[in-house]
């Protein structure tokens, strides 16, 4: 619009409100792209905002309150559940207080990364068997070259492999694509099977989440736990639980460290009624007013030109005619999707 349009505006704030799922994110991107391309003066002058409706409503006997993000909700449940909890790892130790908090924070950092890796069809048990014997690290790169399949724990190892193949081939290697493998769709390309690469094509899958896993495993090792502690073991019903979480007079048996995190969060939920809002339509009018519209309580993010430009770039990638940038974006972010409305 013309520069004069800005002075004729009827409202000081244009607020974009969308659902918190993937569809809502797409709609927000489209709207930001529209403002950036057609009404950029509004963005530059700081009149465009994005509403931040809460994801959760929490009710207790004493109060009702709202939580903005899933990360905040997990943190609250963890803090609430830790309380007077004591973890018994079965080696004579009793882990409580700050040490217990540190253990749970480490496990929390590992949680999303392990889930992301498992979405690729790669289990921690199998991947632990590919650990580098020198460094103890899990492989971060999954590589196919023709019918050859390799795993590498460092960029240096990967580059050495590629240089060796290029030397043997007498030139640069053609890059291929393993359908489904990079994006984590395990049904289309299971790790350990031949990928659709062609005879002379190189496919490199960057397992970016393994960096977080390696860091978490290193922290656990400093606390006296190895990778096996995260894996359930075959046990008979008559055997004592491998680990125990004690809270007051109650004791919860656990078969692996990953179970500790969920047990602590379940304990934190006691006395709470938690509702997750899938979308704005699941709130009644009063809730929408109180949490998202009321100036005294709402959270608004002001859109900058940088934000709008990023949305425009994303729109070009997802809706443009070039296939390769779109494929690369989907491969890079497919494993990050948590709330898909299907």
C-alpha positions in Angstrom: 0.0 0.0 0.0 1.0 3.7 -0.3 2.8 5.4 2.5 -0.3 7.5 3.3 -2.2 4.3 4.2 -0.3 4.0 7.4 -1.6 7.3 8.7 -5.2 6.2 7.9 -5.1 3.0 9.8 -8.1 2.4 12.1 -6.1 0.2 14.6 -2.7 0.5 16.2 -2.2 -3.2 16.4 -2.9 -6.0 13.9 -2.8 -9.2 15.9 -2.4 -12.6 14.1 -4.0 -15.5 16.1 -3.6 -19.1 14.9 -3.7 -22.5 16.4 -0.5 -24.0 17.9 -0.4 -27.0 15.6 1.4 -27.3 12.2 -1.7 -26.0 10.3 -1.6 -22.9 12.4 2.0 -22.4 11.8 1.4 -22.6 8.0 -1.4 -20.0 8.2 0.7 -17.7 10.3 3.5 -17.9 7.7 1.0 -17.0 4.9 -0.3 -14.0 6.8 3.2 -12.7 7.6 4.2 -13.1 4.0 1.1 -11.1 2.9 1.9 -8.2 5.3 5.6 -8.3 4.3 4.8 -8.1 0.6 1.7 -6.0 0.5 1.7 -3.9 3.7 5.3 -3.8 4.7 4.9 -0.3 6.2 2.8 -1.8 9.0 5.5 -4.3 9.8 8.3 -1.7 9.6 6.4 0.6 12.0 5.8 -2.2 14.5 2.0 -2.5 14.2 1.9 -6.3 13.4 1.9 -8.8 16.3 1.5 -12.5 16.8 -0.7 -13.6 19.7 0.7 -16.3 22.0 -2.4 -18.3 23.3 -1.5 -20.8 26.1 -1.2 -24.4 25.3 -2.3 -25.7 28.7 -4.9 -24.9 31.3 -4.0 -26.2 34.8 -6.6 -26.6 37.5 -5.9 -27.3 41.2 -8.0 -27.1 44.3 -6.9 -23.5 44.9 -6.5 -22.0 41.4 -6.7 -22.2 37.7 -3.8 -20.9 35.6 -2.4 -21.2 32.1 0.9 -22.4 30.7 2.3 -21.0 27.4 4.5 -23.8 26.1 5.0 -27.5 26.3 8.5 -27.0 27.6 7.2 -24.8 30.5 4.6 -27.5 31.3 7.2 -30.3 31.4 9.5 -28.2 33.6 6.6 -27.5 36.0 5.7 -31.1 36.3 9.3 -32.1 36.8 9.8 -29.5 39.5 6.6 -30.5 41.2 7.3 -34.2 40.9 10.8 -34.1 42.3 9.7 -32.8 45.7 11.0 -35.2 48.3 11.7 -38.0 45.8 14.7 -40.3 46.2 16.1 -42.4 43.4 17.6 -45.8 44.3 19.8 -47.0 41.4 20.5 -50.4 43.0 24.1 -49.9 43.8 23.7 -48.7 47.3 23.4 -45.0 46.4 20.5 -42.7 47.2 20.1 -39.9 44.8 18.1 -36.9 46.0 18.0 -33.1 46.1 20.3 -31.3 43.6 21.8 -34.5 42.4 18.3 -35.8 41.5 17.5 -32.6 39.8 20.7 -32.8 37.7 19.9 -36.4 36.7 16.4 -35.5 35.6 17.5 -32.4 33.7 20.0 -34.6 31.8 17.3 -37.2 31.0 15.0 -34.4 29.9 17.6 -33.1 27.5 18.0 -36.6 26.1 14.3 -37.3 25.7 13.5 -35.4 22.6 16.7 -36.4 20.9 16.1 -40.1 21.5 12.6 -39.8 20.2 13.8 -38.1 17.1 16.3 -40.8 16.4 13.8 -43.5 17.0 11.5 -41.9 14.5 14.1 -42.6 11.9 13.7 -46.3 12.8 17.1 -46.3 14.7 16.8 -47.8 18.2 19.3 -46.7 20.9 20.1 -50.4 21.5 21.1 -51.0 17.9 22.9 -47.6 17.6 24.9 -48.3 20.8 26.4 -51.3 19.0 27.9 -48.9 16.4 29.6 -46.8 19.0 33.2 -45.6 18.1 35.5 -47.8 20.2 38.0 -45.0 20.5 35.8 -42.0 21.4 32.8 -43.9 22.8 30.5 -41.7 20.6 27.5 -42.8 18.6 27.7 -42.3 14.8 26.3 -39.0 13.6 26.4 -39.7 9.9 24.6 -42.5 8.0 26.2 -42.9 4.5 25.3 -44.9 1.4 27.5 -45.2 -1.6 25.9 -47.5 -4.1 25.3 -50.8 -2.2 27.8 -49.8 0.5 26.5 -48.6 3.9 28.7 -46.9 6.5 28.3 -45.0 9.8 30.7 -42.2 10.9 31.1 -40.6 14.3 32.8 -37.4 13.1 32.9 -35.0 10.2 36.6 -35.8 9.7 35.9 -39.5 9.2 33.1 -38.7 6.7 35.3 -36.4 4.7 38.1 -38.9 4.6 35.7 -41.5 3.3 34.3 -39.2 0.6 37.8 -38.1 -0.5 38.8 -41.8 -0.8 35.9 -42.5 -3.0 36.4 -39.4 -5.1 40.0 -40.4 -5.7 39.0 -43.9 -6.8 36.2 -42.5 -9.0 38.5 -39.8 -10.5 36.2 -36.9 -9.7 33.4 -35.5 -7.5 30.7 -37.9 -6.4 27.1 -37.4 -7.5 24.8 -36.7 -4.6 21.7 -39.0 -4.3 18.7 -39.1 -2.0 17.5 -42.1 0.2 13.8 -41.7 0.1 12.3 -41.5 3.5 15.6 -42.1 5.4 16.7 -38.5 5.8 13.2 -37.4 6.8 12.8 -40.2 9.3 10.0 -42.1 7.6 11.2 -45.6 8.7 8.6 -47.4 6.6 10.1 -46.2 3.3 13.8 -46.9 4.0 14.8 -48.9 7.0 18.4 -48.4 8.2 20.4 -51.4 7.4 18.7 -51.9 4.0 19.9 -50.8 0.5 18.9 -47.2 -0.2 17.7 -45.9 -3.6 20.9 -44.2 -4.4 21.9 -45.5 -7.8 25.2 -47.2 -8.6 27.6 -44.2 -8.1 25.6 -41.8 -6.0 26.5 -40.7 -2.4 23.8 -40.2 0.2 24.8 -38.6 3.5 22.2 -38.5 6.3 23.1 -36.1 9.1 21.7 -37.5 12.3 21.7 -34.1 14.0 20.0 -35.3 17.1 22.9 -37.7 17.9 25.0 -34.7 19.0 22.6 -34.1 21.9 22.5 -37.8 22.6 26.3 -38.0 22.8 26.4 -35.0 25.1 23.7 -36.5 27.4 25.3 -39.9 27.5 28.6 -38.2 28.6 26.8 -36.4 31.4 25.2 -39.6 32.5 28.6 -41.3 32.5 29.9 -38.7 34.9 27.0 -39.5 37.2 27.8 -43.2 37.1 25.3 -44.5 34.5 26.2 -46.1 31.2 24.0 -46.5 28.0 22.7 -49.8 29.3 20.9 -47.9 32.1 18.6 -46.4 29.5 17.6 -49.7 28.0 15.0 -52.1 29.5 16.2 -55.5 30.3 14.5 -58.9 30.1 13.5 -59.8 33.7 11.2 -62.3 35.3 8.2 -61.1 37.3 9.7 -62.5 40.5 12.8 -60.3 40.3 13.1 -57.0 42.2 12.8 -53.8 40.1 16.0 -52.7 38.6 15.6 -49.1 39.9 13.3 -47.6 42.5 11.8 -44.1 42.9 10.8 -43.5 46.5 8.4 -40.8 47.5 7.3 -40.7 51.1 5.8 -44.1 51.9 5.4 -45.2 48.3 7.9 -46.9 46.0 7.7 -47.1 42.2 9.7 -49.8 40.4 11.5 -48.8 37.2 13.2 -50.9 34.6 15.3 -48.2 32.9 16.4 -44.6 33.4 14.0 -43.3 30.8 11.1 -44.4 33.0 12.4 -42.2 35.8 11.5 -39.0 33.9 7.9 -40.1 33.2 7.4 -41.4 36.8 8.5 -38.0 38.2 6.2 -36.1 35.9 3.3 -38.4 36.8 4.0 -37.6 40.4 4.0 -33.9 39.6 0.5 -34.2 38.0 -1.1 -35.3 41.3 -3.7 -32.8 42.4 -3.7 -31.2 38.9 -6.2 -31.3 36.1 -4.4 -30.5 32.9 -6.1 -29.6 29.6 -4.1 -29.1 26.4 -5.7 -26.8 23.9 -5.4 -28.2 20.4 -6.6 -25.0 18.9 -8.2 -21.6 19.7 -11.6 -23.2 19.0 -11.3 -25.4 22.0 -11.3 -22.4 24.3 -14.6 -20.9 25.4 -15.1 -17.2 24.8 -14.2 -16.3 28.4 -10.9 -18.3 28.2 -9.9 -16.7 24.9 -10.7 -13.3 26.3 -8.8 -13.8 29.6 -5.7 -15.5 28.1 -5.2 -14.1 24.6 -7.2 -10.9 24.2 -7.1 -9.1 27.6 -4.3 -6.5 27.5 -3.6 -7.1 31.2 -2.8 -10.8 30.7 -2.0 -11.5 27.1 1.4 -12.1 25.5 2.0 -10.5 22.2 5.1 -10.8 20.0 5.9 -7.8 17.8 6.8 -8.8 14.3 10.0 -7.2 13.0 11.0 -6.9 9.3 13.5 -9.7 10.0 10.7 -12.0 11.2 8.5 -11.1 8.2 11.4 -11.6 5.8 12.1 -15.0 7.3 8.4 -16.0 6.8 8.6 -14.8 3.2 11.7 -16.9 2.6 10.0 -19.9 4.1 7.0 -19.3 1.8 9.2 -19.2 -1.2 10.8 -22.5 -0.2 7.6 -24.3 0.5 5.5 -22.9 -2.3 8.1 -22.1 -5.0 8.7 -24.0 -8.2 12.2 -25.3 -7.1 11.9 -28.8 -5.7 15.3 -29.2 -4.2 15.1 -26.4 -1.5 11.7 -27.7 -0.5 12.9 -31.3 -0.1 15.9 -30.2 1.9 13.7 -28.1 4.2 11.3 -31.1 4.8 14.2 -33.5 5.4 15.8 -31.1 7.9 12.6 -30.4 9.9 10.4 -33.4 9.6 11.6 -34.9 12.8 10.9 -31.7 14.7 7.1 -31.9 14.1 5.4 -32.7 17.4 1.7 -31.7 16.9 0.4 -32.7 13.5 -3.3 -32.3 13.1 -4.3 -35.4 11.1 
